[in-house]
Amino acid sequence: MSNIQTERKYFWSAYQEALMENGEPFSLKFFYDTDGKPRHYAHVNAGRFPTNRCICIEFTPQSGRVRYGVYLENDVALFDLLYENKEKIEALLGFRCTWANGTRGKNARRIFCEKEITPYDCESYQDAIDASLPRLLKFAEVFDHLI
């Protein structure tokens, strides 16, 4: 198993443990590449949102960050509507977000937060998990009615 696969396994196991310790406020659905290797993201409460709209967590140790929030694929109209209400949405969330409108030629639009991590540092991963849990709950609460 490669270092990256080992880190992914550790991170997602730690995330599942944190969810259990917090009464399992949401569930994660993991995604796999065609070769069966796990990808670097999971959807929160998968099934409640269409596949092109979700709340997700991205973990890529070599990037030095964990990113989490709302992902909209090919939905320019919805993103534009949400962006027009950016201040209201951030007030409901209780924190500011990064709003990315189809960056780098991709169709993905995102409303997200991120936490810096030190690659291959377990304590750093735990800090990111602890920071993301309450914010993911707010994302689910606020966007449940908007998406």
C-alpha positions in Angstrom: 0.0 0.0 0.0 1.4 3.4 -0.9 2.0 6.2 1.6 -0.9 8.2 0.1 -3.3 5.2 0.5 -2.1 4.6 4.0 -2.8 8.3 4.8 -6.2 8.2 3.3 -7.1 5.1 5.2 -5.9 6.7 8.5 -7.7 10.0 7.8 -11.1 8.4 6.9 -10.8 6.0 9.9 -10.2 8.9 12.2 -13.1 10.8 10.6 -15.4 7.8 11.2 -14.3 7.6 14.8 -14.9 11.3 15.3 -18.4 10.9 13.9 -19.1 8.0 16.3 -17.8 10.0 19.3 -20.1 12.9 18.3 -23.3 10.7 18.0 -23.0 10.2 14.2 -24.5 13.5 13.2 -24.0 12.6 9.5 -22.7 9.7 7.4 -20.1 9.6 4.8 -20.2 7.8 1.4 -16.8 7.1 -0.1 -16.0 7.0 -3.8 -13.7 4.7 -5.6 -11.7 4.8 -8.8 -12.4 2.2 -11.5 -9.4 0.2 -10.2 -11.0 0.0 -6.8 -8.6 2.5 -5.0 -10.4 5.0 -2.8 -10.6 8.5 -4.1 -9.9 11.4 -1.9 -13.4 12.6 -1.1 -16.6 11.6 0.6 -20.1 12.9 0.4 -22.0 13.9 3.5 -25.4 12.2 3.9 -25.1 10.9 0.3 -28.5 10.3 -1.2 -30.1 13.4 0.1 -28.7 15.5 -2.7 -28.5 14.8 -6.5 -25.2 13.4 -7.6 -24.2 16.7 -9.2 -24.9 18.6 -6.0 -23.5 17.5 -2.7 -21.8 18.4 0.5 -18.4 16.8 0.5 -15.0 16.5 2.2 -11.8 16.3 0.1 -8.6 15.0 1.6 -5.4 15.1 -0.3 -2.4 14.9 2.0 0.1 16.1 -0.6 -2.0 19.3 -1.1 -1.5 20.4 2.5 -5.3 21.0 3.1 -8.6 19.4 3.8 -11.4 21.1 1.9 -15.1 20.8 2.7 -18.4 22.4 1.6 -20.9 22.4 -1.2 -20.0 21.1 -4.7 -22.2 21.9 -7.7 -21.4 20.4 -11.0 -22.6 22.0 -14.2 -25.2 24.1 -12.4 -24.2 27.7 -13.2 -27.7 29.0 -12.6 -27.9 27.7 -9.1 -24.4 28.9 -8.2 -25.2 32.3 -9.6 -28.4 32.4 -7.5 -26.5 31.4 -4.4 -23.7 33.8 -5.1 -26.3 36.7 -5.3 -27.3 35.7 -1.8 -23.7 35.2 -0.6 -23.9 37.5 2.5 -27.2 36.1 3.6 -25.9 32.5 3.2 -22.7 33.2 5.1 -24.7 34.9 7.9 -26.8 31.7 8.1 -23.6 29.6 8.2 -21.9 31.8 10.7 -18.6 31.9 8.8 -17.2 33.1 5.6 -16.5 30.7 2.7 -14.5 30.6 -0.5 -16.8 30.8 -3.6 -15.2 29.2 -6.7 -17.0 29.5 -10.0 -15.6 26.9 -12.4 -12.0 27.3 -11.7 -9.3 26.0 -14.1 -11.7 25.3 -16.9 -13.7 22.9 -14.8 -17.5 22.9 -14.5 -17.4 22.4 -10.8 -18.6 25.3 -8.6 -17.8 25.2 -4.9 -18.7 27.0 -1.7 -16.1 25.7 0.7 -13.8 26.1 3.7 -10.4 24.6 4.1 -8.1 23.7 6.9 -4.4 23.5 6.3 -2.7 20.3 7.3 0.8 19.1 7.6 1.1 16.2 5.2 1.5 12.8 7.0 0.9 14.3 10.5 -1.9 12.6 12.4 -2.4 15.5 14.9 -2.8 17.9 12.0 -5.4 15.6 10.5 -7.3 15.5 13.8 -7.3 19.3 14.0 -8.8 19.4 10.5 -11.5 16.9 11.4 -12.4 18.7 14.6 -12.6 22.0 12.6 -14.8 20.6 9.8 -17.4 18.7 11.9 -19.4 21.7 13.1 -19.1 23.5 9.8 -20.3 20.5 7.8 -23.3 20.4 10.1 -24.0 24.0 9.3 -23.5 23.4 5.5 -26.0 20.5 5.7 -28.5 22.6 7.7 -28.3 25.7 5.5 -28.1 24.0 2.1 -30.7 21.3 2.8 -33.3 23.9 1.9 -31.4 25.6 -0.8 -30.3 22.7 -2.9 
